[in-house]
Amino acid sequence: MDIPTSADVVVIGGGIIGVSTAYHLARLGAGKVLLLEREHLAAGATGMSSGLVRMHYDNPIEATFAHKSFPVFQHFDELVGGDCGFVSTGFVRIVKPHNLERLKANVAMMQELGIETRLVSNQDVKAMAPYMTTDDFALAAYEPHSGYADPHRTTLGLAQAARRHGAQIRQGVEVQGIQLKGGRVQGVHTSKGAVATPAVVNAAGPWGARVAAMAGVELPITPALHQATILEAPPQVPSPHLTFIDRINGVYGRSETGNLTLAATSVGEHDKVLEPDELDSFSHAPMPRIQFQALERLCARIPSMATSPVRPGHVGVEGYSPDGHALLGPVPGIEGFYLATGMSGHGFKEGPAIGQALAELVLHGRTEVVDITPLRATRFAEGKPYQGPHAYQ
Ligand SMILES: Cc1cc2nc3c(=O)[nH]c(=O)nc-3n(C[C@H](O)[C@H](O)[C@H](O)COP(=O)(O)OP(=O)(O)OC[C@H]3O[C@@H](n4cnc5c(N)ncnc54)[C@H](O)[C@@H]3O)c2cc1C
């Protein structure tokens, strides 16, 4: 299919962030919105995402993004259309003992934001999940309605909704250059021809630094692999079971369709760091070393998983910033160039609200969802990495 020769806004990248941005732009009346994806929708981090949908963060910006995205997952059919595969299982976050006071402060911060969460005792967790070992922590954070969703269905649903609002989506089109003149965006060069546009959103995920370089902008994004291990749940573990992040053992887990469990080492551990030129050639095959590590850690929390048969897992690539938070906002000195990249392992659950924030920014020059200024890409050069007041250590 041909691509249009002009657009009011071009969004680069068809992961959750790109489709969500395109959807909100089209919904809010941004005119001709064109999303360009070099492979297919959800071809990058999104398609491999573990899909955890929870709101616990140790900083108010990400907690707000997750909170404002949550209703979209819960009421997807009503708000977007279709089924995003959301399963509400309840969620617990277990932190290392030295972070206990921070846990209390963060739960209080989230309650103030209106997030439905509370502290529960280890006995409460045992009552909810008798299959878990709970004698190594006193308190955990609990979200009764959180769980997980299907990243493919979510992305495709948002893309359909974007199309219904008039956005055009072209797959198999690679953006190869960004045309600038007098400090303003003029258009993009693509594998299928040129598109004139005054506004470009870089939602290229782990490829975000490469796309930014097309406009002469250097971004600190490290691409790294993150692996999901799948195993059969034993009879004593119900399906679906509690979704959890266990920072004592460095593992998270959730149910997967068909009596399976998905487990992975903590996001941010960087199962394997990639060189930028490996971004197009890395293997999606599970790494046995990481699989072993994830299983060992999972069994420390759910001992009955020790004899569970392991099924093929998968590996995805994610782009991480130096402080572990996204790069969001306008690019100083280049009018019409916006960043929504470097999601650092959190982008799926925050995608609906991040897309809304980007659309608001492009259309109105400011965001209603939450102030994203602390996540400006220049914060590192300014020596101001972002951190919540009670960041876990
Ligand atoms: C294994 C794994 C598990 C995860 N688990 C969770 C989780 O449980 N919960 C959670 O919230 N987050 C999770 N994440 C993180 C989350 O999936 C990502 O933050 C999110 O999907 C990033 O979305 P994105 O749209 O920014 O990037 P991507 O999904 O990578 O999309 C970027 C797209 O841009 C395209 N592109 C790149 N260059 C170009 C170009 N030049 N022209 C056109 N298109 C281009 C790519 O093909 C790609 O499709 C996980 C990530 C991984 C890898």
The ligand as a Gaussian input file, in Angstrom:
#p B3LYP/6-31G(d) Opt

LIG

0 1
 C       10.373000      -9.644000      27.758000
 C        9.786000      -8.320000      28.183000
 C        8.859000      -8.287000      29.221000
 C        8.278000      -7.076000      29.603000
 N        7.307000      -7.098000      30.570000
 C        6.629000      -5.941000      30.858000
 C        5.534000      -5.965000      31.748000
 O        5.195000      -7.007000      32.322000
 N        4.833000      -4.810000      31.949000
 C        5.194000      -3.642000      31.347000
 O        4.562000      -2.612000      31.580000
 N        6.238000      -3.594000      30.494000
 C        6.949000      -4.716000      30.243000
 N        7.987000      -4.692000      29.365000
 C        8.348000      -3.418000      28.763000
 C        7.368000      -3.057000      27.672000
 O        7.046000      -4.188000      26.914000
 C        8.017000      -1.976000      26.805000
 O        8.402000      -0.881000      27.615000
 C        7.039000      -1.452000      25.756000
 O        6.474000      -2.522000      25.038000
 C        7.790000      -0.507000      24.836000
 O        6.909000      -0.133000      23.814000
 P        7.401000       0.837000      22.674000
 O        6.231000       1.089000      21.822000
 O        8.141000       1.977000      23.281000
 O        8.543000       0.004000      21.907000
 P        8.430000      -1.218000      20.896000
 O        7.322000      -2.125000      21.263000
 O        9.792000      -1.811000      20.791000
 O        8.021000      -0.534000      19.549000
 C        8.935000       0.203000      18.776000
 C        8.630000      -0.092000      17.330000
 O        9.340000       0.802000      16.514000
 C        9.646000       0.139000      15.307000
 N       10.721000       0.873000      14.654000
 C       12.004000       0.970000      15.058000
 N       12.711000       1.741000      14.199000
 C       11.841000       2.127000      13.229000
 C       11.982000       2.929000      12.066000
 N       13.160000       3.479000      11.726000
 N       10.897000       3.122000      11.274000
 C        9.698000       2.573000      11.590000
 N        9.520000       1.796000      12.703000
 C       10.582000       1.588000      13.512000
 C       10.025000      -1.249000      15.780000
 O        9.924000      -2.210000      14.750000
 C        9.032000      -1.486000      16.901000
 O        7.888000      -2.193000      16.477000
 C        8.645000      -5.860000      28.958000
 C        9.581000      -5.883000      27.938000
 C       10.149000      -7.089000      27.554000
 C       11.143000      -7.076000      26.416000

